[in-house]
Amino acid sequence: MNIFGIGPAELFLIGVVALLVFGPKKLPEIGRSLGKTLKSFQEASREFESELKREMDRAESPASTSMTATIEPPAQPALTSSEPATPVTPAEAEPAPVTKTNAVDSVDPV
């Protein structure tokens, strides 16, 4: 029986040293607290493992609603005349009107 690679002789020696260091009154308290710590660690490990498995199953299962993407052609503008539409280049488009403001005019007089 090996626990963490420690045999029965080494385990007995560790127990004797712990009994000498901590005394017979403190040793049961230390054992209890060590047991509680190991139990809480095992519970956290189990919880983490189950959460990880649940997420893996959720990721592998297909989505409940399937989504499909469709590409529709852009809508053509209605022509008002029988002439074919000619594209307007940015150079031919009317420039936006430029308004000039004076920085002095925008300041409130004191």
C-alpha positions as CSV (number, residue, x, y, z in Angstrom):
1,M,0.0,0.0,0.0
2,N,1.7,3.2,-1.2
3,I,0.1,6.6,-0.6
4,F,1.8,9.3,-2.7
5,G,4.8,7.0,-3.0
6,I,5.2,6.6,0.8
7,G,5.3,3.1,2.2
8,P,4.0,2.0,5.6
9,A,7.4,2.5,7.4
10,E,7.7,6.0,6.2
11,L,4.1,6.8,7.1
12,F,4.6,5.5,10.6
13,L,7.8,7.6,11.0
14,I,5.9,10.7,9.9
15,G,3.1,9.9,12.4
16,V,5.6,9.6,15.3
17,V,7.3,12.9,14.4
18,A,4.0,14.6,14.1
19,L,3.0,13.2,17.6
20,L,6.2,14.6,19.1
21,V,5.9,18.0,17.4
22,F,2.2,18.7,17.9
23,G,1.5,16.6,21.0
24,P,-1.3,14.1,21.7
25,K,-4.0,16.8,22.2
26,K,-3.5,18.7,19.0
27,L,-3.0,15.7,16.7
28,P,-6.7,14.7,16.4
29,E,-7.6,18.3,15.6
30,I,-5.0,18.5,12.9
31,G,-6.2,15.2,11.4
32,R,-9.9,16.5,11.4
33,S,-9.0,19.7,9.7
34,L,-6.8,17.9,7.2
35,G,-9.7,15.5,6.5
36,K,-12.2,18.4,6.0
37,T,-9.7,20.1,3.6
38,L,-9.3,17.0,1.5
39,K,-13.1,16.4,1.4
40,S,-13.7,20.0,0.2
41,F,-11.0,19.6,-2.4
42,Q,-12.6,16.4,-3.7
43,E,-16.0,18.1,-3.8
44,A,-14.6,21.0,-5.8
45,S,-12.8,18.7,-8.1
46,R,-16.0,16.6,-8.7
47,E,-18.0,19.8,-9.3
48,F,-15.4,21.1,-11.8
49,E,-15.4,17.8,-13.6
50,S,-19.2,17.6,-13.9
51,E,-19.4,21.3,-15.1
52,L,-16.7,20.6,-17.7
53,K,-18.5,17.4,-18.9
54,R,-21.8,19.3,-19.1
55,E,-20.3,22.1,-21.2
56,M,-18.6,19.5,-23.5
57,D,-21.9,17.7,-24.0
58,R,-23.6,21.0,-24.7
59,A,-21.0,22.0,-27.2
60,E,-21.3,18.7,-29.1
61,S,-25.1,18.6,-29.2
62,P,-26.6,20.3,-32.3
63,A,-28.4,23.6,-31.7
64,S,-32.1,23.4,-31.0
65,T,-32.9,25.9,-33.7
66,S,-31.1,25.8,-37.0
67,M,-30.1,29.1,-38.5
68,T,-29.6,29.5,-42.2
69,A,-28.2,32.5,-44.0
70,T,-29.6,33.7,-47.3
71,I,-28.1,36.3,-49.5
72,E,-30.5,38.5,-51.4
73,P,-29.5,40.7,-54.3
74,P,-29.7,44.5,-53.6
75,A,-33.0,46.1,-54.6
76,Q,-32.9,48.0,-57.9
77,P,-34.1,51.7,-57.8
78,A,-37.2,52.3,-60.0
79,L,-36.4,54.3,-63.2
80,T,-38.8,57.2,-64.0
81,S,-37.8,57.5,-67.6
82,S,-37.2,55.0,-70.4
83,E,-33.5,56.0,-70.5
84,P,-31.0,53.6,-68.9
85,A,-29.6,54.8,-65.6
86,T,-26.0,56.1,-65.7
87,P,-23.9,55.8,-62.6
88,V,-22.9,59.1,-60.9
89,T,-19.3,59.3,-60.0
90,P,-18.3,61.3,-56.9
91,A,-16.6,63.9,-59.0
92,E,-19.9,64.6,-60.8
93,A,-22.0,64.8,-57.6
94,E,-22.8,68.3,-56.2
95,P,-20.5,69.3,-53.4
96,A,-22.0,70.1,-50.1
97,P,-22.4,73.8,-49.4
98,V,-19.6,75.2,-47.3
99,T,-20.5,77.7,-44.6
100,K,-17.8,79.9,-43.2
101,T,-18.1,81.0,-39.6
102,N,-15.9,83.5,-37.8
103,A,-14.5,82.3,-34.5
104,V,-15.0,85.8,-33.0
105,D,-18.7,85.8,-33.8
106,S,-19.3,82.6,-31.9
107,V,-17.8,83.9,-28.6
108,D,-20.3,85.6,-26.3
109,P,-19.4,89.2,-25.4
110,V,-18.6,89.8,-21.8
